């Protein structure tokens, strides 16, 4: 059976390709201290449906290209606010006009 991994999409710029960052916790064998190890996987996204920030599950498949050995299985969770939407909100907001009374008093 193919291995499945859960991670966060960090890049979706490529056509039908996403980069998923998977974080795992490991314990040091001598000191018993836990630490986080992150690894990036390139995965095939046939419908280009995953976006940055989505929590996804990827499964191991046959080699699709030189660096792609995983495919998108499902999108687990989408973020409530994306960076893209925040930028769009800032662009659509009108800049506030300065008070004309203050400008006249300065003269």
N, C-alpha and C positions, 0 to 999 in steps of 0.2 A: 504494500500500500504506500502511496506517495505521502511524503511529509507535508504538513501544513504549518504555516507560520503566520503570526498576527503582527502587524506593524502599521506604521503611519506613512502615508504617501508624502515624500519630500519633493518630488519633481514629477510633472506630467507634461513636460515640454515636447517630448518625442512623440511621433505618430505611432499609436498603438503600443506605447511603452511607458511604464511608470517606474519610478525608483522608490522602493519601500525600505524604510529604516526599521529594523527589528532590534529591540532592546531586550537583552536577557540578563538575569542576575546570576552571578556565580559566587562561590565561596572559595577563598584562598585556602589551599590545603594545610598550610602550616599555621597561619595566623587566625583562621576562621573568620576573617573579615569579609563581608559581602560587598561586592562591587558590581557596577553595570558595564556590560560590554555591548556596543552597538555595531551592527553590521548592515551594509546596504545590499539590497538585491534588486536586480532589474527584472521586471515581470511584464508579461504580455497582457495588454488590455485591448481586446478585440474591438470593443464599441467605444473606446475613449470616454468611459463614464466616470472614472475615478479622477478626483481633483486633489490639489494640495491640501493637506490637513485631514483627509479622510482616513479613518481606521479601517483597514482591509485585511482580508485573509487571502494568502497566496498559497498555491500548491505546487509541488515539484512536478515538472513535465519533462518530456524529451527536449534536447537542445533545440531552441528555436533560432538562435543566432549564436555568435561567439560568446556573448556575455549573458544571454537570456536563457535561463533554465527553469523559470517559474512562470505561472499564469495566474491571473486574477480569478479567485474563486467567488468571492462575494464582498460587498461593501458592508461592513458591520455598523459603522456610525459616521455620520457627516457632522462637521463642526457647526455650532450655532451661528457663529460669525466667521466669515472668511476674510483674509487680508484683501482679496479682490473687492469684496463688497464694501469694505471700509474705505478703500481708495475711491470707489465710485460715489460713495456718500459725500466725501470731501469735495469731489469735483462738482457735484450737482448743487451743493450749497452755494447760495449767493453771498459774496463778501458784503459785510455790513458797511453802509455808507457813513462817512465821518459826519460829525455834527457840524452844520454850517455856522451855528452861533459861536462856537468856540473858535473857529477860523476867523470870524469877523472881529472878535474881541482882541485877538492877537495883533491885529493891524492897528 
